Amino acid sequence: MNYDAIVIGAGPAGSTAARLLAVGGASVLMLDKHGFPRDKPCGGGVTLRAAAVQDVDISPVVERAIYGARFSLRLGQAFDRRYREPLSYMTQRRRLDQFLAERAAEAGAAFHDDEAVREIDVSTFGGSGFNLTPVTVRTSRGAYAGRVLIGADGANGVSARALGLRRDYEEAVALEGNVDLPAGIPDGWREHVALDLGGLAGGYGWVFPKGDHLNVGVGAWKYAGFTLRPKLAELCRRYGFDVDALTNVRGHHLPVRVPGSPIARGPAAVVGDAAGLVDPLSGEGIHMAFASGRLAAEQALRVLAGDAPGMSGYQRAVDRGLQPELTVSRKLQELLNFAPPPYLALMRRSEMFWRYFCHIIRGEMTYLDFTRRIGPLRLAVDFCAAAAERRRLTRVRALSPLLRGRA
């Protein structure tokens, strides 16, 4: 069967792209290998910044609004900061993704869940011929042809590999589980998340409250992945949770795009985690999933209208509009992990720094805005971030023989 556009993956990026394509008048097929509703490893936090990018009201699947954070350094004494307005919404991916997929289907997209993609063929990569349906996707149930393809099947999906895209990225890993609380969420956790800094290489530990449970997890650069399980146990002990009673414990990858790496080719592109569009500082991917899904749909509609030869305009839009934010976030991540105590001291004692943090989370300020606000200090940020990155890479090279032996 022929479609204007085929979207592989029905997460936040794929559903956003499919819905906007359908609204724009395209015939759309959205495929996902899992039967919906399905769960997915993810903290499930949707920042106000992310929600502002999405023109669908997600309130029906919001389980909790977060107003503050409980900060600690290497599981030491914690302190709370609170803001007057919501900073983030807590949901579960099984509910959020089902909701967004339903909105895409209501807009006119054909949604085939529980249908795994086996093979992707795009016939016009660099060719001079013209093909009305250059994309062929073969699945567990059949074959489909389309004019454009959007890969939104995550960090471990088939799209990027099959299309030869997203070859250059760094990788973080996370491990999470749930603390079931049948009696309800304790008062101290109802409107706060916990963020423990300084104890993981390139990452942090977290506690996120949901409707009837707490999501606890740890994340780090991939080279430190072997530390995640003991670090998760330490986090649980710190807050009085029984690590042996955790449910739904699972790990997942967090790809971080290297600027300039390919995410579009011919009539095809990858979005969200499949493109490595994860915020390095926070590890959050939903904001970039929404934003990149929208940019890909806009470019695909230009292709379908005959106003663009391919999806390369999408990559230019990402490089121009999204990547600068990710690059600054990457520098701030290096700084935070190089010297977490000063960061936490500022967060605790500086009202201005706390407000900046809240404004960024809420989408009222960008990372670029932040660097402009600090004026000449941004030169120090650049210098120190580069020094921190060199130190980290030196450590990675030193550990590489040990890690190969561990593997």
C-alpha positions in Angstrom: 0.0 0.0 0.0 1.2 3.5 -0.8 1.4 6.5 1.5 2.8 10.0 1.3 4.8 9.5 4.5 5.8 6.5 6.6 6.8 7.1 10.3 8.6 4.4 12.1 8.0 4.6 15.9 5.0 6.0 17.8 6.8 7.7 20.7 6.6 11.5 21.3 8.7 12.3 18.2 6.9 9.9 15.8 3.4 10.7 17.0 4.1 14.4 16.7 5.4 14.1 13.2 2.6 11.8 12.1 -0.1 14.0 13.5 1.3 17.2 11.9 1.7 15.4 8.6 -1.9 14.2 8.7 -3.1 17.7 9.7 -1.2 19.0 6.7 -3.1 16.7 4.3 -0.6 13.9 3.9 -1.6 10.2 3.9 0.5 8.8 6.8 1.4 5.4 8.1 2.8 5.2 11.6 4.4 1.9 12.6 5.5 0.6 16.0 6.9 -2.8 16.9 5.1 -2.9 20.2 1.5 -3.4 21.0 0.0 -0.3 22.6 -0.3 0.7 25.3 3.2 -0.3 26.1 5.7 0.8 28.8 9.0 2.4 28.0 12.1 3.1 30.1 11.9 6.8 30.9 11.7 9.0 33.9 8.4 10.3 32.4 9.0 14.0 33.2 7.6 16.5 30.7 9.1 19.9 31.5 7.0 23.0 30.9 9.5 23.8 28.2 8.7 20.5 26.4 4.9 21.0 26.9 5.1 24.4 25.3 6.4 22.9 22.1 3.5 20.4 21.9 0.2 21.9 20.6 -1.7 19.0 22.1 -2.9 19.4 25.7 -1.4 16.5 27.6 -3.2 17.2 30.9 -5.4 14.1 30.6 -2.2 12.0 31.2 -0.5 14.2 33.7 -0.3 12.4 37.1 1.5 15.1 39.1 2.8 18.7 38.8 6.3 19.3 40.2 7.1 22.7 41.9 10.5 22.0 43.4 13.6 19.9 43.7 15.5 18.1 46.6 19.2 18.5 45.8 22.0 16.5 47.4 25.7 15.9 46.7 26.9 12.3 46.6 23.8 11.2 48.7 24.7 13.6 51.5 22.5 16.1 53.3 19.7 17.3 51.0 18.1 20.7 50.7 14.8 21.7 49.0 14.1 24.6 46.5 10.6 25.4 45.5 9.2 27.6 42.7 5.8 29.4 42.7 4.7 27.8 39.4 5.0 24.3 38.0 8.4 23.2 36.6 7.5 19.8 35.2 4.6 17.4 34.7 5.0 13.8 35.7 3.4 11.1 33.5 4.1 7.5 32.5 5.2 6.7 29.0 2.7 4.0 28.5 0.0 6.7 29.0 1.6 9.6 27.3 2.6 7.6 24.2 -0.8 6.0 23.9 -2.5 9.4 24.2 -0.2 11.0 21.5 -0.6 8.1 19.2 -4.4 8.4 19.5 -4.2 12.1 18.6 -2.2 11.2 15.5 -4.8 8.6 14.5 -7.6 11.0 15.1 -5.9 13.5 12.7 -5.9 10.8 10.0 -2.7 8.8 10.4 -3.0 5.1 10.0 -1.5 3.6 13.2 -0.2 0.0 13.0 1.1 -1.1 16.4 2.6 -4.5 17.1 4.2 -4.4 13.6 8.0 -4.6 13.5 10.0 -3.2 10.7 12.3 -5.8 9.1 13.8 -3.8 6.2 14.0 -0.3 4.8 14.9 0.5 1.3 15.3 4.1 -0.1 16.1 4.1 -3.8 17.1 7.6 -4.5 20.1 8.3 -2.1 22.3 10.3 -4.4 20.7 9.0 -7.5 19.6 10.9 -10.6 16.4 9.0 -11.2 12.9 10.0 -10.2 10.7 7.7 -8.2 7.2 8.7 -7.0 7.6 6.3 -4.0 11.3 6.0 -3.3 10.8 4.5 0.2 9.9 0.9 0.8 9.4 -0.5 4.3 8.9 -4.2 4.9 7.5 -5.3 8.2 6.3 -8.4 10.0 3.0 -8.1 8.2 3.7 -6.7 4.7 5.3 -4.0 2.6 4.5 -0.3 2.2 5.7 2.4 -0.1 6.0 6.1 0.6 7.5 9.3 -0.6 9.2 10.3 2.6 10.3 8.4 5.7 10.7 9.6 9.3 12.6 7.3 11.7 11.4 7.8 15.3 12.2 4.4 16.7 14.6 5.4 19.4 18.2 4.8 20.3 18.1 1.1 19.4 15.8 1.3 16.5 16.4 0.1 12.9 15.9 3.4 11.1 19.2 5.1 11.8 21.2 2.0 11.0 19.3 1.1 7.9 19.6 4.6 6.5 23.3 5.0 7.5 22.4 8.0 9.8 23.4 9.1 13.2 26.9 7.6 13.0 28.5 10.1 15.3 27.2 10.3 18.9 28.2 9.8 22.5 26.2 7.5 24.6 25.0 7.6 28.2 23.1 4.8 29.9 20.5 4.7 32.7 19.0 2.2 35.1 15.6 2.8 36.8 12.9 1.1 38.7 9.7 1.8 40.6 8.9 2.0 44.3 5.3 0.9 44.6 3.3 2.8 47.3 -0.2 1.4 47.6 -0.9 3.7 50.5 -0.1 6.8 48.3 2.7 9.2 47.8 4.1 10.7 51.1 3.6 14.4 51.5 7.3 15.1 51.1 7.4 13.7 47.6 4.1 15.0 46.2 5.5 18.1 44.5 9.3 17.6 44.6 11.8 15.5 42.6 15.1 14.5 44.1 18.3 15.1 42.2 21.6 13.7 43.5 24.7 15.1 41.9 28.4 14.3 41.8 28.2 10.6 42.4 28.0 9.4 38.8 30.3 10.0 35.8 28.4 12.4 33.6 25.0 11.8 35.2 23.0 11.9 38.4 20.5 10.0 40.5 16.8 10.9 40.7 13.5 10.2 42.4 10.4 11.2 40.5 6.9 10.9 42.0 4.1 9.6 39.9 0.4 8.9 40.7 0.9 5.9 42.9 4.6 5.1 42.9 8.1 6.7 42.8 10.4 6.3 39.8 14.0 6.0 41.0 17.0 5.9 38.7 20.6 6.6 37.9 22.4 7.7 34.7 26.0 8.0 33.6 28.3 7.9 30.6 28.4 4.5 29.0 31.9 3.8 30.1 30.7 4.0 33.7 27.7 1.8 33.1 29.0 -0.9 35.3 28.5 1.4 38.3 24.8 1.9 37.8 23.4 -1.1 39.7 25.4 -0.4 42.9 24.7 3.3 42.6 20.9 2.6 42.3 21.1 0.5 45.4 22.9 3.3 47.3 20.3 5.8 46.1 17.5 3.5 47.4 19.2 3.1 50.8 19.7 6.8 51.1 15.9 7.5 50.9 14.8 4.4 52.8 13.6 2.3 49.8 14.1 -1.4 49.6 16.1 -2.0 46.5 15.0 -5.7 46.4 11.4 -4.6 46.3 11.9 -2.4 43.2 9.6 -3.3 40.3 10.1 -2.9 36.6 13.9 -2.5 36.8 15.4 -1.8 33.4 18.1 0.0 31.6 18.2 2.2 28.5 20.5 4.1 26.3 20.7 7.9 25.9 22.5 8.9 22.7 23.9 12.4 22.5 24.4 13.7 19.0 27.8 15.1 18.0 27.1 18.4 16.2 27.0 18.0 12.4 26.4 14.2 12.4 24.0 13.2 9.6 20.3 12.9 10.6 18.8 13.3 7.1 19.5 11.7 3.7 17.4 11.9 0.6 13.7 11.6 1.4 14.5 10.2 4.9 15.3 11.6 8.3 15.6 10.5 11.9 14.1 12.4 14.9 14.2 12.3 18.7 16.4 9.7 20.3 16.9 8.1 16.9 18.8 11.2 16.0 20.6 11.5 19.3 18.7 14.6 20.3 18.9 14.3 24.0 19.6 17.2 26.3 23.1 16.3 27.7 22.7 18.2 31.0 19.4 16.8 32.0 19.3 13.6 30.0 15.7 14.6 29.0 14.6 13.7 25.5 10.9 14.6 25.3 11.4 18.3 24.6 13.7 17.5 21.6 11.4 14.7 20.5 8.5 17.1 20.2 10.7 19.8 18.6 12.4 17.6 16.1 9.2 15.8 15.2 7.6 19.1 14.3 10.6 20.2 12.2 10.7 16.9 10.3 6.9 17.1 9.6 7.3 20.7 8.3 10.1 19.7 5.9 8.3 16.5 4.8 5.3 18.6 3.8 7.6 20.8 1.7 8.9 17.7 0.0 5.4 16.4 -0.6 4.4 19.7 -2.1 7.3 19.7 -4.5 9.0 22.6 -2.8 12.1 20.7 -1.6 14.0 17.8 -3.1 14.6 16.0 0.2 14.8 16.1 3.9 18.1 17.9 4.1 16.3 21.1 5.1 15.3 19.3 8.3 18.9 18.8 9.3 19.6 22.4 8.6 16.7 23.4 10.8 18.0 21.2 13.6 21.5 22.5 13.2 20.3 26.1 13.2 17.5 25.9 15.8 18.1 23.0 18.2 21.8 22.1 18.1 23.1 25.4 19.5 21.0 24.7 22.7 22.3 21.2 22.9 25.9 22.4 22.5 25.6 24.9 25.4 23.9 22.2 27.5 26.8 19.9 26.8 29.3 22.5 28.1 27.2 23.0 31.2 27.1 19.3 31.7 30.9 19.1 31.6 31.2 21.9 34.1 28.6 20.4 36.5 30.3 17.0 36.5 33.8 18.6 36.8 32.8 20.6 39.9 29.4 19.8 41.4 29.9 21.4 44.8 30.0 25.0 43.5 26.9 24.3 41.3 25.0 23.1 44.3 26.2 26.0 46.4 24.8 28.4 43.9 21.6 26.5 43.6 21.2 26.6 47.4 22.3 30.2 48.1 21.7 32.2 44.9 18.1 33.2 44.3 19.1 34.5 40.8 20.7 31.1 39.9 17.7 29.2 41.1 15.4 31.5 39.1 17.5 31.0 36.0 17.3 27.2 36.5 13.5 27.5 36.8 13.1 29.8 33.8 15.1 27.3 31.7 13.0 24.3 32.8 9.8 26.3 32.1 11.0 27.4 28.7 11.1 31.1 29.6 14.8 31.2 29.0 17.1 29.1 26.8 20.6 27.9 27.5 21.8 30.5 25.1 19.9 33.2 27.0 21.6 32.0 30.1 25.1 32.4 28.6 24.2 35.8 27.4 23.0 36.8 30.9 26.3 35.8 32.5 28.2 38.1 30.2 32.0 37.8 30.2 31.7 34.7 32.4 30.7 32.7 29.3 34.3 32.8 28.2 35.2 31.1 31.5 32.4 28.6 30.9 33.9 27.8 27.5 37.4 27.5 28.8 36.5 25.4 31.9 34.1 23.1 29.9 36.9 22.4 27.4 39.3 21.6 30.2 36.7 19.3 31.9 36.1 17.5 28.6 39.8 16.9 28.1 40.1 15.5 31.6 37.1 13.2 31.0 38.4 11.9 27.7 41.8 11.3 29.3 40.1 9.2 32.0 38.1 7.3 29.4 41.2 6.4 27.4 42.9 5.3 30.6 39.9 3.1 31.5 39.4 1.6 28.1 41.7 -1.4 28.5 40.0 -2.2 31.8 36.5 -1.8 30.3 37.4 -4.1 27.4 38.6 -6.7 29.9 35.3 -6.3 31.8 33.3 -6.8 28.6 
